Amino acid sequence: MATEIRVPTLGESVTEATIGRWYKKAGDSVSVDEPLVELETDKVTIEVPAPASGVLSEILVADGETVEVGALLGSMSEGAGAAPAPKAEAPAAAAPAPAPEAPKPAPNGGATSMPPAPSAAKLMAESGASVDAGSGKRGQVLKEDVLAAIKSGAPAPAAAPAPVAARAPVAMDDASREERVRMTKLRQTIAKRLKDAQNTAAMLTTFNEVDMTNVMALRSTYKDIFEKKHGQKLGFMGFFVKAVIQALKDVPAVNAEIDGTDLVFKNYYHIGVAVGTEKGLVVPVVRDADMMSIAEVEKTIGGYGKRARDGQLKIEEMQGGTFTISNGGVYGSLMSTPILNAPQSGILGMHKIQERPMVVGGKIEIRPMMYLALSYDHRVVDGKEAVTFLVRVKEAIEDPQRLVLDL
């Protein structure tokens, strides 16, 4: 008896994925829950496990192809050995997954039973635009459909302008030495969102520098005890997360976002921490970080970092952030201007700790210094508020007792 392998539910607003790679080939023996295929979405990379033990009898979708939720990827059979070829007809008959494509060409008001995606419904209410049938599963109206309708009144895909930026001609000798690799779904989404943030927000960056002497001394004194008790190394990110939260409480505009003609002030603190992986940057969110201790923050970030590098992050773990911290210093960056993680209004860039001569009490001393950069949306945050925020972070890091006393 054949066991179907289908695309699982990928999370809210995620309707399709790209086949990253198959771990097995047809005819291979597979154990239950053993990873079969890697799926790349615009947010995370996930693995589809084997639903049962047996033999991977057939692969219906090749690497690089795009599939929708519920689509048939292949099938498994019982036993150990090569897959029987005659099984091919059964999956073909039982593969209604592409059927949801049918409602797509029904922009004439053809009814769809699917309600619009929440983001699409919100945008339609704000703009007054009306879209009867969209490009989502079973004709669901997605945010992109509404944006396209607002922009041109025609259902042109957002990706259409891309070919305008044609690549310059390349000499034959150079072309033969090039390698062309298709962008992953995650990388495409990163590129789109970063560019959208630049196009939408009135983005500005302000800088300051922080003397890391005291927090480094505190870390050096307690790092062994901390690791022994909590099973987690004591880094600097826990201190910065807590310092950021204190600054956000003092300057709430940095923790706000624009919703139409309203400003939404968030009285909660979900701090996104940018993590670099081989496939791109992901931003898991430490939810309600203000209610955590530094040890809990460090453990949460440590767990996220490991799962991000292993491709095991869940979609819900990267949603709902109110502010983001990016640490380019781990790669040696001395200075940068980070791009906003829309729709957030602020992102803090940490950088490399470097010893520099500083004037302290009228004398020149060598101090471990770090440049800090706050990129912010000037539509929401005034320059005075941005500078005040960064000064509050600096004060807390230079005098870490403030974090303990909540000052």
N, C-alpha and C positions, 0 to 999 in steps of 0.2 A: 504494500500500500504506500502510495507516494505522500510525502509530507511537504506542504508548500512553504516556501520562504518568501516573506513579504516585507515591504518597507514598514517599519513600526511608526507609531505616532511620534512626531518629531518635536512637539511642543507648540505653544500658542503662536499663531501667525506664521508658522513654518509649514509650508505645503509641499515642498519638493527638496530633493537632495541630488547630489552627483555621486556616481559610483567612483570611489577613490581607488580601490583595488580589491580584488578577491584574494583571500588568504589561501584558498583551496582551489583545485581544478576539478573538473568533472571526473568522477571515478575514484576520488580520494575518500578514504574512510574518515568519519568525523564523530567526535564524542559530543554528547549533549552539552550545551552552553559554551562550546568551543567557538571562538570568533570565526565567522565565515567571510564576511565582507565588511569593508569600511565605507561609510557614507559621509560625504562632506556636505554640510548645510552652510547657510550664510552666517551661522553663529558658532557652531561647534562641529567637531568630527566625532562620529559615534560608530560603534561596532555592532553588527547584527550577529547574535549568537545562534548556534544551531538549535532548532527547537526540539531535536531528538538525536539519538545516536543512530548511525547508519552510514550510508554512502551518498555523497553529493552527486546525484544522478544527472543533473542538468543545470546549466547556467544560461539564463535567458537575456540578461542585460550585461553588456560589456563595460569595461573600465571607461570612465569618462562620460558615459551617458547620463542624462538627467531623468529622474523618476519621481513620481508623485507618491504621497503617503498611501499605503495600501497596495501599491503596485507589486506584481509578482516578479521576484528576482530569480527564482529557480526552484528546484525541488530536490527532495531527498528520498531515498528508498531504504528499506530495511536490508540488513546483511552487510557483508564486507566484500567488495569487488567492484568491477566496472559497472557503471550505470546502464540499465537497459535502454536502448535507443527508442523503442516503440512508445515510451512514456511521453515523448515529445508532444503528441497530439492533445493529451489531457490538459497540460498547462495552457496550450493555445486557446482551448475552449473556455478555460476558467480564468482568463486574464482580462477581466472587465476593467482593470485599473485605468487604462488609458481613456476609457469612456468618458470620464469627467471633462475631457478636452472638448467634447461636443458642444456644451453650452457656450463655449467661448465666442464663437462667431454669432452671437445673438444680441448685438448692441441695439437692436431695434425695439427694445422694451420687452423681449422675450423673457418670460418670468423665470426666476430662479428661486428655489426653495431655501437657499442659503442666505442668512442675514449678512449684511456687510461686516467686514472685519471691524473691530472696535476703533482702530485708528482711522479707517476709512469713513465710518459713520461720524466720527468726531470732526473730520476734515470737511465732510459734506455739510454738516450743520453750521460750521464756521463760515464756509465759502458760499453756501447756497447752491453749489453744484449738484447735479443729479446724474447718477450712473445706474442704469437698470441692471446691467449684466457685466461682470468683470472677468478677469483672467485667472481667478483662483479656482480651486476645486469646486466642481458643480456650479460654475459660473459665479462664485462668490466675488463680490467687489472688494478689491484690495486698495490700500492707500495709493499705490502707484497708478491705479486706474483713475482715481479722483484727481491726482496731480496732473495726469495727462489730459484729463478733461478740462481742468482749469487752464492749463497752459495753451492748448491748441484747439480744444473742442473735438479732437479726433483721438481715437484709441491708439496713438502711436506709442510704441514702447520707449521707455526712458533711455534705453541703450542706443537708440537710433543716432543721436548726435556723435557717438564715439568715432564712426568712420571719418568724420570731418577732419580730425587731427591725423591726416595721412602721414605715414612714415616716410621719411626722406629716402630717396633711392640709395641703394648700397652697392658698392662695387662687387663684381662677381667673385673676386678673390676673397673679399671679406665675408660675403654671404655664405661661402662654403665652410667658413670657420665658425659660423654662428649656430646656436642651438635654440630652437623655438619650443617653449614649454607652455602648455595651457595653464592659465591662472586658476588656482583652486577657487571654489565657491567662497571660502573664507577670505582669501586675498582680494577677490573682486568686491566683496562687501566692504572690506576695510577701505579700499580705494574709494568706493562710492561715498561712504559715510564721511570720510575725512574731507573729501572735496565738497560734499553738501554742507558740512559744518563751516568751511571757509566761505562758501557762497551765501549762506544764510545769516550767520552771526556777524555782528560788528566786533570782530575779535582783536584784542589788544593784549600785550604781555608787559608785565611789570616785574622788576628784578630786585632782589636783595641778597645779602650774604649772611650766613649764620656761622658763629664760632661753635664748633663741635666739641670743644675741650671738655666741658662738664658732662655731657651725655656720654662721651666716649669713656671718661673716667668711671662713670656709674656703671656702664656696660662692662668694663674691664673688671670692676670689683665684684660684680654679682653674676657674671655670665656662667661660671661653673656651677654655682648653687642653683641658678635658674634652670639650667639644662638638666641637672640632676632631679630637680623637683617636678618640672613640667615636661621633660622629655623633648624639649624643643630649644634650639639655639636662640639666644637673645640677639636680635638684630636691631636695626634702627627704625624699621618700618612701624613697629608698634608705637614708638614714641611720636613719630610723625602723624600717624592716624589720630592719636589722642590730641596732639597739638592742633591739628586741622579741625577737629570737632569743637574744641574750645573757641577757635577763631570763627568757625561758622556760627556758633551761638552768639558771638559778639557782632558779627556782620552777616545777618541772615540773608541778605540779597544774594550772596555767593552760593547759597543753598536753594535758590529759587529757579524757576523757569518760566518762560513765556507760554501762555496758552491763549491763542487768539489775541484779544485785547486785554487779557488779564495777566497778572503776575501771580504765580502759585508759590507760596512760601512753604517749604517742607519743614515741619517740626519733628523730623526724624532724620537719622543720619546713617544712610547706607553708602559706605565708602567703597568705590571701585578701586582696585589695585591692578594696574597694568602688568601683565606677565608676558614675556616674550617666549614664543615657542618656535620650533622649526617651520611651522606652517603659517606663522603670523602672530600678531598681537591679539591677545584676548584680555578681557577685563572682568574677572570674577568680582563679586560684590560682597563685602563684609557687612551684613545687615545688622542694623541697630548696634553699630559699633560703640555708640556712646554708653551702652549698658554693659560693655565688656571691659575686663581688665586688660592690661598690656599683654599679659601672658595668654589670655584667650584670643586676643587679636593676632598675636604671633603664631599661635597654633592654627588658627583658621587660615591665615595667609599661607603658612607652610603647607597645609593640606591642599589648598587651591593650587599652589605652585606645582606640586608633584602631579596632581591630576591633570593640570593643564598640559604639562610636558608629555604625559601619557595619553592625552586625547580623551580623558575620561570626565571632563567637566559636563555638568548638566546645563541645559539651556536656562532653566530658572535661576541658576547660580550666577548668571551674567546679566540679569534683568533688574531694573528698578533702582539703579545707582543714582545718588543725588550729587555726588562730587567724586572726582577721580584723582589718584596720585600715580605718577609715573616716575620710575627711578632709572634714569639713563646713566646714573653714576656707576652702576654695576658693569656697564660696558665701557666705562672710561670717559663718558661725556662730561665736559667741563661746563658747557653752557648750551641751552637749547630753548626753543619757543614751542612748547607742546600745543597740539591742536585739540580743541574742545571735543569732548565725547557727548555729542548732541543727544538729547535736548538740555544737557546740563549747562550751567553758566560759568563753571570754573574748573580748572585742572591745575594741579600743582606739579611742577617738574623738580625732582631732586637730581643732584649731580655728584660728580666725583669729589671726595674729600681730598683737599690738597693743602699742604703746609705752605703758608705765605707769611711774610713779615707784616705785622699789624702793630699799630700804636695802641698800647694799653697803659693807662695811667701815665701818659707822657713818655713812655719808654717803648722801644721797638722790641717786640717779642715774636717768636715763630709760633703760629697758631694753626691748628687744622681747620680749614675753612671750607664751606660748601656754598656754592651759588644756588639760590632758589629762584624759580620762575613761576609766576602765576599768570596763565592765560585766562582771559575772562571775556564774557559777552558784554560789551559796553552798552548794549540796549537795556541791560538789567542792572549792571554794576557800574557805579561811578568810579572815577579814578581814585577819589579819596577813600572809598570803601575798599577798593582793591589793595591800595597801599597799606591801609589799616589792617586788613586781613593778613597780609604777608608779615607785617611787623608783629602781630600777635603770635604767629607761628614761630617767628624768630625768637621772641621773648620766652616762649615756652620751652624751646629746644635748648636755648642758652642757660636757662634756669629750670631744669627738669622737675625741681620740687613743686613748681607751679602745677604740673600735671597731677601730682599726688594730692595737692591741696585744692585743686579745681579753681585756680586763680587766673 
